[in-house]
Amino acid sequence: MCPWTEEQPEPRLRGFLQRAPDRLRLYLDRGEDPDVVAAADVRTSGALTALLAALPSLIEATGGPPEGDPHCSRLVDLTSW
C-alpha cells in the first residue's frame, strides 16, 4: 500500500532520523537517481505542509555537503523556515 494516490512524489522520502524532541532529519531521493540522497532538518512543530511543497527547490538552492552524516550527499537546515 502506498501513501499517495496519483504519481509517486518527487523527491521521495527514503527515511528519517529523530535528532531532538522537536527535530527530524528527513532523507530524500529522486526516482531517476536513488543513489543521491539529500537531507533536510525540520521542526516537527512547524508548518510542514508548506515546507514539503517547497522542499525540492529549497534543497537545490541552499543544500550543501553534510558534516558528519554519511547517509546523505546534501543537507539543508530548515528548522527556522
PyMOL Python script that loads the backbone (N, CA, C, O; Angstrom):
from pymol import cmd

cmd.read_pdbstr("""\
ATOM      1  N   MET A   1       0.832  -1.177   0.000  1.00  0.00           N
ATOM      2  CA  MET A   1       0.000   0.000   0.000  1.00  0.00           C
ATOM      3  C   MET A   1       0.883   1.248   0.000  1.00  0.00           C
ATOM      4  O   MET A   1       1.850   1.319   0.757  1.00  0.00           O
ATOM      5  N   CYS A   2       0.563   2.220  -0.831  1.00  0.00           N
ATOM      6  CA  CYS A   2       1.365   3.433  -0.975  1.00  0.00           C
ATOM      7  C   CYS A   2       0.673   4.613  -0.290  1.00  0.00           C
ATOM      8  O   CYS A   2      -0.556   4.664  -0.247  1.00  0.00           O
ATOM      9  N   PRO A   3       1.453   5.569   0.250  1.00  0.00           N
ATOM     10  CA  PRO A   3       0.855   6.727   0.921  1.00  0.00           C
ATOM     11  C   PRO A   3       0.416   7.818  -0.046  1.00  0.00           C
ATOM     12  O   PRO A   3       0.067   8.910   0.402  1.00  0.00           O
ATOM     13  N   TRP A   4       0.419   7.570  -1.350  1.00  0.00           N
ATOM     14  CA  TRP A   4      -0.033   8.548  -2.331  1.00  0.00           C
ATOM     15  C   TRP A   4      -1.047   7.885  -3.246  1.00  0.00           C
ATOM     16  O   TRP A   4      -1.101   6.659  -3.334  1.00  0.00           O
ATOM     17  N   THR A   5      -1.845   8.686  -3.921  1.00  0.00           N
ATOM     18  CA  THR A   5      -2.909   8.137  -4.760  1.00  0.00           C
ATOM     19  C   THR A   5      -2.655   8.325  -6.245  1.00  0.00           C
ATOM     20  O   THR A   5      -3.236   7.600  -7.052  1.00  0.00           O
ATOM     21  N   GLU A   6      -1.814   9.263  -6.633  1.00  0.00           N
ATOM     22  CA  GLU A   6      -1.524   9.505  -8.041  1.00  0.00           C
ATOM     23  C   GLU A   6      -0.110   9.011  -8.346  1.00  0.00           C
ATOM     24  O   GLU A   6       0.231   7.862  -8.065  1.00  0.00           O
ATOM     25  N   GLU A   7       0.694   9.882  -8.917  1.00  0.00           N
ATOM     26  CA  GLU A   7       2.085   9.546  -9.208  1.00  0.00           C
ATOM     27  C   GLU A   7       2.919   9.583  -7.939  1.00  0.00           C
ATOM     28  O   GLU A   7       2.581  10.266  -6.972  1.00  0.00           O
ATOM     29  N   GLN A   8       4.009   8.840  -7.962  1.00  0.00           N
ATOM     30  CA  GLN A   8       4.921   8.842  -6.834  1.00  0.00           C
ATOM     31  C   GLN A   8       5.522  10.244  -6.680  1.00  0.00           C
ATOM     32  O   GLN A   8       5.925  10.843  -7.677  1.00  0.00           O
ATOM     33  N   PRO A   9       5.591  10.780  -5.459  1.00  0.00           N
ATOM     34  CA  PRO A   9       6.081  12.154  -5.265  1.00  0.00           C
ATOM     35  C   PRO A   9       7.576  12.290  -5.566  1.00  0.00           C
ATOM     36  O   PRO A   9       8.333  11.324  -5.463  1.00  0.00           O
ATOM     37  N   GLU A  10       7.984  13.497  -5.935  1.00  0.00           N
ATOM     38  CA  GLU A  10       9.392  13.836  -6.145  1.00  0.00           C
ATOM     39  C   GLU A  10       9.733  14.956  -5.192  1.00  0.00           C
ATOM     40  O   GLU A  10       9.004  15.948  -5.228  1.00  0.00           O
ATOM     41  N   PRO A  11      10.692  14.932  -4.389  1.00  0.00           N
ATOM     42  CA  PRO A  11      11.529  13.782  -4.095  1.00  0.00           C
ATOM     43  C   PRO A  11      10.801  12.787  -3.197  1.00  0.00           C
ATOM     44  O   PRO A  11       9.785  13.114  -2.584  1.00  0.00           O
ATOM     45  N   ARG A  12      11.328  11.581  -3.130  1.00  0.00           N
ATOM     46  CA  ARG A  12      10.714  10.534  -2.307  1.00  0.00           C
ATOM     47  C   ARG A  12      11.354  10.517  -0.919  1.00  0.00           C
ATOM     48  O   ARG A  12      12.565  10.695  -0.783  1.00  0.00           O
ATOM     49  N   LEU A  13      10.545  10.305   0.092  1.00  0.00           N
ATOM     50  CA  LEU A  13      11.062  10.163   1.453  1.00  0.00           C
ATOM     51  C   LEU A  13      11.688   8.783   1.569  1.00  0.00           C
ATOM     52  O   LEU A  13      11.020   7.767   1.380  1.00  0.00           O
ATOM     53  N   ARG A  14      12.965   8.761   1.877  1.00  0.00           N
ATOM     54  CA  ARG A  14      13.700   7.496   1.982  1.00  0.00           C
ATOM     55  C   ARG A  14      13.796   7.028   3.432  1.00  0.00           C
ATOM     56  O   ARG A  14      13.883   5.830   3.701  1.00  0.00           O
ATOM     57  N   GLY A  15      13.779   7.981   4.361  1.00  0.00           N
ATOM     58  CA  GLY A  15      13.858   7.633   5.768  1.00  0.00           C
ATOM     59  C   GLY A  15      13.970   8.896   6.608  1.00  0.00           C
ATOM     60  O   GLY A  15      13.967  10.005   6.074  1.00  0.00           O
ATOM     61  N   PHE A  16      14.067   8.727   7.907  1.00  0.00           N
ATOM     62  CA  PHE A  16      14.209   9.880   8.796  1.00  0.00           C
ATOM     63  C   PHE A  16      14.974   9.477  10.034  1.00  0.00           C
ATOM     64  O   PHE A  16      15.091   8.293  10.352  1.00  0.00           O
ATOM     65  N   LEU A  17      15.493  10.474  10.733  1.00  0.00           N
ATOM     66  CA  LEU A  17      16.223  10.277  11.968  1.00  0.00           C
ATOM     67  C   LEU A  17      15.789  11.359  12.939  1.00  0.00           C
ATOM     68  O   LEU A  17      15.871  12.547  12.625  1.00  0.00           O
ATOM     69  N   GLN A  18      15.328  10.959  14.118  1.00  0.00           N
ATOM     70  CA  GLN A  18      14.960  11.960  15.124  1.00  0.00           C
ATOM     71  C   GLN A  18      16.234  12.462  15.778  1.00  0.00           C
ATOM     72  O   GLN A  18      16.981  11.688  16.377  1.00  0.00           O
ATOM     73  N   ARG A  19      16.480  13.772  15.660  1.00  0.00           N
ATOM     74  CA  ARG A  19      17.718  14.369  16.153  1.00  0.00           C
ATOM     75  C   ARG A  19      17.535  15.027  17.519  1.00  0.00           C
ATOM     76  O   ARG A  19      18.509  15.188  18.255  1.00  0.00           O
ATOM     77  N   ALA A  20      16.327  15.404  17.866  1.00  0.00           N
ATOM     78  CA  ALA A  20      15.984  16.025  19.154  1.00  0.00           C
ATOM     79  C   ALA A  20      14.468  15.865  19.304  1.00  0.00           C
ATOM     80  O   ALA A  20      13.806  15.436  18.358  1.00  0.00           O
ATOM     81  N   PRO A  21      13.905  16.198  20.466  1.00  0.00           N
ATOM     82  CA  PRO A  21      12.458  16.015  20.631  1.00  0.00           C
ATOM     83  C   PRO A  21      11.608  16.732  19.576  1.00  0.00           C
ATOM     84  O   PRO A  21      10.524  16.255  19.240  1.00  0.00           O
ATOM     85  N   ASP A  22      12.077  17.860  19.052  1.00  0.00           N
ATOM     86  CA  ASP A  22      11.291  18.632  18.093  1.00  0.00           C
ATOM     87  C   ASP A  22      11.980  18.726  16.722  1.00  0.00           C
ATOM     88  O   ASP A  22      11.623  19.585  15.917  1.00  0.00           O
ATOM     89  N   ARG A  23      12.953  17.863  16.450  1.00  0.00           N
ATOM     90  CA  ARG A  23      13.706  17.961  15.189  1.00  0.00           C
ATOM     91  C   ARG A  23      13.858  16.596  14.533  1.00  0.00           C
ATOM     92  O   ARG A  23      14.190  15.600  15.175  1.00  0.00           O
ATOM     93  N   LEU A  24      13.603  16.592  13.232  1.00  0.00           N
ATOM     94  CA  LEU A  24      13.789  15.401  12.411  1.00  0.00           C
ATOM     95  C   LEU A  24      14.732  15.720  11.266  1.00  0.00           C
ATOM     96  O   LEU A  24      14.755  16.845  10.767  1.00  0.00           O
ATOM     97  N   ARG A  25      15.505  14.735  10.853  1.00  0.00           N
ATOM     98  CA  ARG A  25      16.259  14.843   9.610  1.00  0.00           C
ATOM     99  C   ARG A  25      15.566  13.912   8.616  1.00  0.00           C
ATOM    100  O   ARG A  25      15.519  12.698   8.814  1.00  0.00           O
ATOM    101  N   LEU A  26      15.032  14.494   7.552  1.00  0.00           N
ATOM    102  CA  LEU A  26      14.356  13.738   6.509  1.00  0.00           C
ATOM    103  C   LEU A  26      15.365  13.405   5.416  1.00  0.00           C
ATOM    104  O   LEU A  26      16.077  14.291   4.942  1.00  0.00           O
ATOM    105  N   TYR A  27      15.434  12.145   5.014  1.00  0.00           N
ATOM    106  CA  TYR A  27      16.313  11.705   3.937  1.00  0.00           C
ATOM    107  C   TYR A  27      15.465  11.479   2.696  1.00  0.00           C
ATOM    108  O   TYR A  27      14.469  10.756   2.738  1.00  0.00           O
ATOM    109  N   LEU A  28      15.867  12.102   1.588  1.00  0.00           N
ATOM    110  CA  LEU A  28      15.075  12.083   0.360  1.00  0.00           C
ATOM    111  C   LEU A  28      15.930  11.647  -0.817  1.00  0.00           C
ATOM    112  O   LEU A  28      17.139  11.878  -0.837  1.00  0.00           O
ATOM    113  N   ASP A  29      15.291  11.011  -1.807  1.00  0.00           N
ATOM    114  CA  ASP A  29      15.976  10.713  -3.057  1.00  0.00           C
ATOM    115  C   ASP A  29      15.025  10.989  -4.210  1.00  0.00           C
ATOM    116  O   ASP A  29      13.841  11.256  -4.005  1.00  0.00           O
ATOM    117  N   ARG A  30      15.552  10.923  -5.414  1.00  0.00           N
ATOM    118  CA  ARG A  30      14.751  11.114  -6.616  1.00  0.00           C
ATOM    119  C   ARG A  30      14.668   9.793  -7.351  1.00  0.00           C
ATOM    120  O   ARG A  30      15.600   8.991  -7.300  1.00  0.00           O
ATOM    121  N   GLY A  31      13.573   9.564  -8.024  1.00  0.00           N
ATOM    122  CA  GLY A  31      13.377   8.312  -8.728  1.00  0.00           C
ATOM    123  C   GLY A  31      14.429   8.029  -9.773  1.00  0.00           C
ATOM    124  O   GLY A  31      14.844   6.881  -9.933  1.00  0.00           O
ATOM    125  N   GLU A  32      14.878   9.067 -10.503  1.00  0.00           N
ATOM    126  CA  GLU A  32      15.841   8.841 -11.574  1.00  0.00           C
ATOM    127  C   GLU A  32      17.251   8.578 -11.054  1.00  0.00           C
ATOM    128  O   GLU A  32      18.065   8.010 -11.782  1.00  0.00           O
ATOM    129  N   ASP A  33      17.564   8.968  -9.829  1.00  0.00           N
ATOM    130  CA  ASP A  33      18.892   8.745  -9.266  1.00  0.00           C
ATOM    131  C   ASP A  33      18.771   8.450  -7.772  1.00  0.00           C
ATOM    132  O   ASP A  33      19.046   9.327  -6.954  1.00  0.00           O
ATOM    133  N   PRO A  34      18.367   7.234  -7.399  1.00  0.00           N
ATOM    134  CA  PRO A  34      18.145   6.923  -5.985  1.00  0.00           C
ATOM    135  C   PRO A  34      19.413   6.848  -5.147  1.00  0.00           C
ATOM    136  O   PRO A  34      19.327   6.741  -3.924  1.00  0.00           O
ATOM    137  N   ASP A  35      20.603   6.903  -5.778  1.00  0.00           N
ATOM    138  CA  ASP A  35      21.837   6.858  -5.004  1.00  0.00           C
ATOM    139  C   ASP A  35      22.222   8.212  -4.424  1.00  0.00           C
ATOM    140  O   ASP A  35      22.998   8.267  -3.470  1.00  0.00           O
ATOM    141  N   VAL A  36      21.697   9.309  -4.977  1.00  0.00           N
ATOM    142  CA  VAL A  36      21.964  10.643  -4.445  1.00  0.00           C
ATOM    143  C   VAL A  36      20.888  10.959  -3.415  1.00  0.00           C
ATOM    144  O   VAL A  36      19.713  11.099  -3.757  1.00  0.00           O
ATOM    145  N   VAL A  37      21.285  11.070  -2.179  1.00  0.00           N
ATOM    146  CA  VAL A  37      20.345  11.293  -1.085  1.00  0.00           C
ATOM    147  C   VAL A  37      20.573  12.684  -0.504  1.00  0.00           C
ATOM    148  O   VAL A  37      21.698  13.049  -0.160  1.00  0.00           O
ATOM    149  N   ALA A  38      19.501  13.451  -0.401  1.00  0.00           N
ATOM    150  CA  ALA A  38      19.544  14.758   0.237  1.00  0.00           C
ATOM    151  C   ALA A  38      18.864  14.642   1.602  1.00  0.00           C
ATOM    152  O   ALA A  38      18.036  13.756   1.815  1.00  0.00           O
ATOM    153  N   ALA A  39      19.210  15.520   2.501  1.00  0.00           N
ATOM    154  CA  ALA A  39      18.606  15.516   3.830  1.00  0.00           C
ATOM    155  C   ALA A  39      18.175  16.928   4.190  1.00  0.00           C
ATOM    156  O   ALA A  39      18.798  17.908   3.780  1.00  0.00           O
ATOM    157  N   ALA A  40      17.099  17.016   4.962  1.00  0.00           N
ATOM    158  CA  ALA A  40      16.601  18.298   5.434  1.00  0.00           C
ATOM    159  C   ALA A  40      16.270  18.173   6.909  1.00  0.00           C
ATOM    160  O   ALA A  40      15.533  17.271   7.308  1.00  0.00           O
ATOM    161  N   ASP A  41      16.807  19.068   7.718  1.00  0.00           N
ATOM    162  CA  ASP A  41      16.460  19.128   9.137  1.00  0.00           C
ATOM    163  C   ASP A  41      15.225  20.004   9.282  1.00  0.00           C
ATOM    164  O   ASP A  41      15.211  21.138   8.803  1.00  0.00           O
ATOM    165  N   VAL A  42      14.191  19.493   9.938  1.00  0.00           N
ATOM    166  CA  VAL A  42      12.934  20.223  10.111  1.00  0.00           C
ATOM    167  C   VAL A  42      12.465  20.125  11.554  1.00  0.00           C
ATOM    168  O   VAL A  42      12.836  19.205  12.283  1.00  0.00           O
ATOM    169  N   ARG A  43      11.638  21.097  11.958  1.00  0.00           N
ATOM    170  CA  ARG A  43      10.979  21.061  13.264  1.00  0.00           C
ATOM    171  C   ARG A  43       9.639  20.368  13.102  1.00  0.00           C
ATOM    172  O   ARG A  43       8.889  20.692  12.181  1.00  0.00           O
ATOM    173  N   THR A  44       9.324  19.436  13.961  1.00  0.00           N
ATOM    174  CA  THR A  44       8.048  18.723  13.861  1.00  0.00           C
ATOM    175  C   THR A  44       6.876  19.583  14.291  1.00  0.00           C
ATOM    176  O   THR A  44       5.736  19.288  13.930  1.00  0.00           O
ATOM    177  N   SER A  45       7.125  20.640  15.052  1.00  0.00           N
ATOM    178  CA  SER A  45       6.041  21.513  15.484  1.00  0.00           C
ATOM    179  C   SER A  45       5.763  22.617  14.483  1.00  0.00           C
ATOM    180  O   SER A  45       4.831  23.396  14.681  1.00  0.00           O
ATOM    181  N   GLY A  46       6.542  22.711  13.411  1.00  0.00           N
ATOM    182  CA  GLY A  46       6.360  23.754  12.409  1.00  0.00           C
ATOM    183  C   GLY A  46       5.273  23.409  11.413  1.00  0.00           C
ATOM    184  O   GLY A  46       4.638  22.359  11.510  1.00  0.00           O
ATOM    185  N   ALA A  47       5.064  24.289  10.462  1.00  0.00           N
ATOM    186  CA  ALA A  47       4.061  24.088   9.408  1.00  0.00           C
ATOM    187  C   ALA A  47       4.684  23.246   8.303  1.00  0.00           C
ATOM    188  O   ALA A  47       5.274  23.791   7.371  1.00  0.00           O
ATOM    189  N   LEU A  48       4.562  21.940   8.393  1.00  0.00           N
ATOM    190  CA  LEU A  48       5.236  21.047   7.465  1.00  0.00           C
ATOM    191  C   LEU A  48       4.577  20.973   6.095  1.00  0.00           C
ATOM    192  O   LEU A  48       5.249  20.611   5.130  1.00  0.00           O
ATOM    193  N   THR A  49       3.301  21.295   5.964  1.00  0.00           N
ATOM    194  CA  THR A  49       2.627  21.188   4.673  1.00  0.00           C
ATOM    195  C   THR A  49       3.273  22.104   3.638  1.00  0.00           C
ATOM    196  O   THR A  49       3.592  21.651   2.538  1.00  0.00           O
ATOM    197  N   ALA A  50       3.472  23.369   3.959  1.00  0.00           N
ATOM    198  CA  ALA A  50       4.104  24.308   3.030  1.00  0.00           C
ATOM    199  C   ALA A  50       5.561  23.927   2.806  1.00  0.00           C
ATOM    200  O   ALA A  50       6.070  24.054   1.692  1.00  0.00           O
ATOM    201  N   LEU A  51       6.224  23.471   3.834  1.00  0.00           N
ATOM    202  CA  LEU A  51       7.623  23.083   3.708  1.00  0.00           C
ATOM    203  C   LEU A  51       7.785  21.916   2.741  1.00  0.00           C
ATOM    204  O   LEU A  51       8.678  21.939   1.894  1.00  0.00           O
ATOM    205  N   LEU A  52       6.948  20.913   2.852  1.00  0.00           N
ATOM    206  CA  LEU A  52       7.051  19.750   1.976  1.00  0.00           C
ATOM    207  C   LEU A  52       6.814  20.120   0.517  1.00  0.00           C
ATOM    208  O   LEU A  52       7.422  19.530  -0.377  1.00  0.00           O
ATOM    209  N   ALA A  53       5.944  21.081   0.268  1.00  0.00           N
ATOM    210  CA  ALA A  53       5.696  21.521  -1.102  1.00  0.00           C
ATOM    211  C   ALA A  53       6.917  22.239  -1.679  1.00  0.00           C
ATOM    212  O   ALA A  53       7.196  22.117  -2.872  1.00  0.00           O
ATOM    213  N   ALA A  54       7.643  22.983  -0.849  1.00  0.00           N
ATOM    214  CA  ALA A  54       8.787  23.758  -1.310  1.00  0.00           C
ATOM    215  C   ALA A  54      10.112  23.004  -1.202  1.00  0.00           C
ATOM    216  O   ALA A  54      11.140  23.495  -1.669  1.00  0.00           O
ATOM    217  N   LEU A  55      10.098  21.837  -0.602  1.00  0.00           N
ATOM    218  CA  LEU A  55      11.328  21.113  -0.295  1.00  0.00           C
ATOM    219  C   LEU A  55      12.253  20.867  -1.486  1.00  0.00           C
ATOM    220  O   LEU A  55      13.451  21.114  -1.349  1.00  0.00           O
ATOM    221  N   PRO A  56      11.786  20.403  -2.635  1.00  0.00           N
ATOM    222  CA  PRO A  56      12.725  20.154  -3.738  1.00  0.00           C
ATOM    223  C   PRO A  56      13.530  21.387  -4.146  1.00  0.00           C
ATOM    224  O   PRO A  56      14.743  21.293  -4.334  1.00  0.00           O
ATOM    225  N   SER A  57      12.882  22.526  -4.285  1.00  0.00           N
ATOM    226  CA  SER A  57      13.607  23.725  -4.701  1.00  0.00           C
ATOM    227  C   SER A  57      14.499  24.255  -3.579  1.00  0.00           C
ATOM    228  O   SER A  57      15.564  24.804  -3.861  1.00  0.00           O
ATOM    229  N   LEU A  58      14.097  24.107  -2.319  1.00  0.00           N
ATOM    230  CA  LEU A  58      14.928  24.568  -1.208  1.00  0.00           C
ATOM    231  C   LEU A  58      16.217  23.765  -1.112  1.00  0.00           C
ATOM    232  O   LEU A  58      17.276  24.331  -0.842  1.00  0.00           O
ATOM    233  N   ILE A  59      16.146  22.475  -1.325  1.00  0.00           N
ATOM    234  CA  ILE A  59      17.344  21.645  -1.258  1.00  0.00           C
ATOM    235  C   ILE A  59      18.294  22.001  -2.399  1.00  0.00           C
ATOM    236  O   ILE A  59      19.503  22.106  -2.191  1.00  0.00           O
ATOM    237  N   GLU A  60      17.754  22.186  -3.601  1.00  0.00           N
ATOM    238  CA  GLU A  60      18.601  22.550  -4.743  1.00  0.00           C
ATOM    239  C   GLU A  60      19.248  23.913  -4.538  1.00  0.00           C
ATOM    240  O   GLU A  60      20.412  24.097  -4.892  1.00  0.00           O
ATOM    241  N   ALA A  61      18.522  24.869  -3.976  1.00  0.00           N
ATOM    242  CA  ALA A  61      19.016  26.240  -3.851  1.00  0.00           C
ATOM    243  C   ALA A  61      19.991  26.422  -2.687  1.00  0.00           C
ATOM    244  O   ALA A  61      20.951  27.184  -2.803  1.00  0.00           O
ATOM    245  N   THR A  62      19.757  25.731  -1.564  1.00  0.00           N
ATOM    246  CA  THR A  62      20.540  26.019  -0.368  1.00  0.00           C
ATOM    247  C   THR A  62      21.284  24.830   0.206  1.00  0.00           C
ATOM    248  O   THR A  62      22.064  24.996   1.144  1.00  0.00           O
ATOM    249  N   GLY A  63      21.069  23.642  -0.324  1.00  0.00           N
ATOM    250  CA  GLY A  63      21.706  22.452   0.237  1.00  0.00           C
ATOM    251  C   GLY A  63      23.189  22.418  -0.010  1.00  0.00           C
ATOM    252  O   GLY A  63      23.661  22.765  -1.093  1.00  0.00           O
ATOM    253  N   GLY A  64      23.924  21.998   0.997  1.00  0.00           N
ATOM    254  CA  GLY A  64      25.365  21.873   0.871  1.00  0.00           C
ATOM    255  C   GLY A  64      25.816  20.519   1.372  1.00  0.00           C
ATOM    256  O   GLY A  64      24.994  19.726   1.832  1.00  0.00           O
ATOM    257  N   PRO A  65      27.099  20.238   1.293  1.00  0.00           N
ATOM    258  CA  PRO A  65      27.605  18.959   1.775  1.00  0.00           C
ATOM    259  C   PRO A  65      27.402  18.824   3.289  1.00  0.00           C
ATOM    260  O   PRO A  65      27.593  19.795   4.021  1.00  0.00           O
ATOM    261  N   PRO A  66      27.027  17.663   3.757  1.00  0.00           N
ATOM    262  CA  PRO A  66      26.799  17.472   5.190  1.00  0.00           C
ATOM    263  C   PRO A  66      28.106  17.323   5.954  1.00  0.00           C
ATOM    264  O   PRO A  66      29.114  16.880   5.404  1.00  0.00           O
ATOM    265  N   GLU A  67      28.076  17.691   7.207  1.00  0.00           N
ATOM    266  CA  GLU A  67      29.220  17.475   8.085  1.00  0.00           C
ATOM    267  C   GLU A  67      28.866  16.340   9.041  1.00  0.00           C
ATOM    268  O   GLU A  67      27.948  16.470   9.851  1.00  0.00           O
ATOM    269  N   GLY A  68      29.585  15.244   8.947  1.00  0.00           N
ATOM    270  CA  GLY A  68      29.406  14.142   9.877  1.00  0.00           C
ATOM    271  C   GLY A  68      28.187  13.269   9.640  1.00  0.00           C
ATOM    272  O   GLY A  68      27.794  12.531  10.543  1.00  0.00           O
ATOM    273  N   ASP A  69      27.574  13.319   8.472  1.00  0.00           N
ATOM    274  CA  ASP A  69      26.436  12.451   8.179  1.00  0.00           C
ATOM    275  C   ASP A  69      26.738  11.661   6.910  1.00  0.00           C
ATOM    276  O   ASP A  69      26.629  12.198   5.808  1.00  0.00           O
ATOM    277  N   PRO A  70      27.117  10.392   7.053  1.00  0.00           N
ATOM    278  CA  PRO A  70      27.478   9.594   5.881  1.00  0.00           C
ATOM    279  C   PRO A  70      26.279   9.117   5.066  1.00  0.00           C
ATOM    280  O   PRO A  70      26.458   8.469   4.034  1.00  0.00           O
ATOM    281  N   HIS A  71      25.066   9.422   5.507  1.00  0.00           N
ATOM    282  CA  HIS A  71      23.867   8.904   4.853  1.00  0.00           C
ATOM    283  C   HIS A  71      23.323   9.815   3.756  1.00  0.00           C
ATOM    284  O   HIS A  71      22.346   9.455   3.099  1.00  0.00           O
ATOM    285  N   CYS A  72      23.929  10.990   3.539  1.00  0.00           N
ATOM    286  CA  CYS A  72      23.406  11.901   2.531  1.00  0.00           C
ATOM    287  C   CYS A  72      24.536  12.642   1.837  1.00  0.00           C
ATOM    288  O   CYS A  72      25.652  12.735   2.349  1.00  0.00           O
ATOM    289  N   SER A  73      24.222  13.166   0.658  1.00  0.00           N
ATOM    290  CA  SER A  73      25.206  13.916  -0.107  1.00  0.00           C
ATOM    291  C   SER A  73      24.970  15.426  -0.041  1.00  0.00           C
ATOM    292  O   SER A  73      25.868  16.209  -0.350  1.00  0.00           O
ATOM    293  N   ARG A  74      23.765  15.835   0.362  1.00  0.00           N
ATOM    294  CA  ARG A  74      23.420  17.263   0.534  1.00  0.00           C
ATOM    295  C   ARG A  74      22.601  17.403   1.802  1.00  0.00           C
ATOM    296  O   ARG A  74      21.859  16.492   2.171  1.00  0.00           O
ATOM    297  N   LEU A  75      22.733  18.538   2.469  1.00  0.00           N
ATOM    298  CA  LEU A  75      21.990  18.785   3.703  1.00  0.00           C
ATOM    299  C   LEU A  75      21.561  20.247   3.747  1.00  0.00           C
ATOM    300  O   LEU A  75      22.341  21.142   3.422  1.00  0.00           O
ATOM    301  N   VAL A  76      20.323  20.478   4.149  1.00  0.00           N
ATOM    302  CA  VAL A  76      19.847  21.835   4.322  1.00  0.00           C
ATOM    303  C   VAL A  76      19.108  21.911   5.668  1.00  0.00           C
ATOM    304  O   VAL A  76      18.319  21.027   6.002  1.00  0.00           O
ATOM    305  N   ASP A  77      19.373  22.972   6.429  1.00  0.00           N
ATOM    306  CA  ASP A  77      18.736  23.175   7.735  1.00  0.00           C
ATOM    307  C   ASP A  77      17.496  24.052   7.525  1.00  0.00           C
ATOM    308  O   ASP A  77      17.613  25.241   7.228  1.00  0.00           O
ATOM    309  N   LEU A  78      16.333  23.467   7.679  1.00  0.00           N
ATOM    310  CA  LEU A  78      15.072  24.184   7.510  1.00  0.00           C
ATOM    311  C   LEU A  78      14.323  24.325   8.838  1.00  0.00           C
ATOM    312  O   LEU A  78      13.106  24.505   8.847  1.00  0.00           O
ATOM    313  N   THR A  79      15.036  24.245   9.942  1.00  0.00           N
ATOM    314  CA  THR A  79      14.382  24.309  11.249  1.00  0.00           C
ATOM    315  C   THR A  79      13.813  25.693  11.556  1.00  0.00           C
ATOM    316  O   THR A  79      12.912  25.810  12.386  1.00  0.00           O
ATOM    317  N   SER A  80      14.313  26.735  10.912  1.00  0.00           N
ATOM    318  CA  SER A  80      13.764  28.069  11.164  1.00  0.00           C
ATOM    319  C   SER A  80      12.984  28.605   9.954  1.00  0.00           C
ATOM    320  O   SER A  80      12.689  29.798   9.889  1.00  0.00           O
ATOM    321  N   TRP A  81      12.657  27.746   9.018  1.00  0.00           N
ATOM    322  CA  TRP A  81      11.938  28.162   7.828  1.00  0.00           C
ATOM    323  C   TRP A  81      10.471  28.326   8.126  1.00  0.00           C
ATOM    324  O   TRP A  81       9.695  28.676   7.237  1.00  0.00           O
TER     325      TRP A  81
END
""", "prot")
cmd.dss("prot")
cmd.show_as("cartoon", "prot")
cmd.util.cbc("prot")
cmd.orient("prot")
